[in-house]
Amino acid sequence: MSGMVDLDLSMGADQVQVASEFQQLEIREGELHLRFFVTPTQELALPAIIVREVISAPLDRITPIPNISSLLLGTINLRGRVIWVADLSQILGESTALNTERPEIPVIAVEEQEILLGLAVDRIVGMEWLSAEKVQQPTQVANSMAPFVRGEWILDEDTHQRLRLLDHKAIISSELWAA
């Protein structure tokens, strides 16, 4: 696809202006992903297609449930549906739990085959188009995180900045939920 638009010479000035603005639209390549930090230094991504919603939840909206796994913060009512909210940093084997001493916690609601789960993270970066063809095999991944990482993008060769792509299916079907 060349991105070129044929202009009809019989168009009026207003129509030419709109067509000209249309020509300037950037053609996106790749797939849309949600970028976020699971810890203050660990940035990750999830495919946007599985992200149902991103919310900033006040801690009092997350109802703690006694005698459950420590990786679960509790449940939350998401548009009339009660879902589990998990500390993604603990799922990935981070040694420190998510900082919950703040007014709101970012929660990414992911959905796979009618299973809806909230993943609590440190902060949301935003959405970005990333090429699936540029995903490489992950390097230097902790053993506890390895089952949940599908690959990585190298964002900066000089600084070795990497963005890891999470495998949402592995997270949802993890044996950690039984612990």
Secondary structure, DSSP 8 states (H G I E B T S, - for coil): --------TT--HHHHHHHHHHHTS----SEEEEEEESSSS-EEEEEGGGEEEEEEEEGGGSB--TTS-TTEEEEEEETTEEEEEEEHHHHTT-SS-----SSEEEEEEEEETTEEEEEE-SEEEEEEEE-GGG-B---S--TTTGGGEEEEEEEETTTTEEEEEE-HHHHHT-GGGG-
